[in-house]
Amino acid sequence: MARPKTKPGSPSDWFARARTEEHHLDATSPLWVGGPTIPYPQPLEMHMHKGMEIGIILSGGMELQFEDLVLNVGPGEFWLSAMWEPHAWRPTAPETRLPVVIFLPGMVEEIVPGNLTWLSMFAAPPRERPRAATPEMRARVLALGEELAREIEARPPDWGDVVRLDVVRFLVILPRYWRPEHPRRRRQINANDLSRILPAITLANSHLAERLDPEDAAKTCGLSVSWFHHVFRHTMGLSFGRFRLRARLAQAAHLLLTTDLTVAAIAEQSGFVDGSHLNRAFVAQYRCTPAEYRKRGRPRGGVTPREGRIGFIANPVG
């Protein structure tokens, strides 16, 4: 079973290797898949992206670090990561195999228009999210993970549609095994909650360089400002301001590794007042300065290529 630990260690350990991914997720291509093999050994990689993430371990093991939690997951276990949620991972054993799926929440809403209690699992703090706690659950997760890996490796006709349906199946089954730590305090999230704030999520992700007031986001959703804040925090597990900040920081991190722009220019393109503003926010989230992040994340002699990680299939599924 995945073993929760205490808060992650030193910044130098967390950011032994800084990487960023550009998955090109949008309404026409809402799903990205990776796997099923991963090179070993490698240091921790820090990630923050605009899609929900599911990883399922088939063999070997992985260490996952969130801001206040460390997990070690093995075969038949999995992890969930929310939109723009900082997390880091590394393999803990050779021959680690796992499918990774990153998707926009609207993809699931389109396929399952009814109750969307699965979103409650992502909105919960990492420590309270589902775990593979029983042999029955691990066996079921492992079987689904193997099916995902076969589709990703073989890519038969319509394999993208099969992966989508497998993701939905996983998200529909998982709540059966989940008992929230504070069920009385946590109202279930449904399709209406998600539909109400999707326009704001789209707006936040597509206007990273512009100032975006909560009033503008609320108006896009047809809600009052106070009710918008309530629904957004309930549905996404964090405030709209925090969500927006993480998205802009991820944009800055991506530009640091894929361009030669100055920190001041990157700050402007990511919606920060100036380089000092970006530096303060970046250190608070990434535990290092933008310059340090760029130095650690780049190979010698050039910028990081835009393709996905070595050993992964970086392939948007439309």
PyMOL commands that set and color helices and strands:
alter all, ss='L'
color gray80, all
select helices_A, chain A and resi 11-14+105-111+118-123+126-128+135-154+159-177+191-206+214-221+225-236+240-258+263-269+275-286+290-297
alter helices_A, ss='H'
color red, helices_A
select strands_A, chain A and resi 17-18+31-34+45-47+52-56+62-66+69-73+78-81+87-91+100-103+315-317
alter strands_A, ss='S'
color yellow, strands_A
deselect
rebuild
show_as cartoon
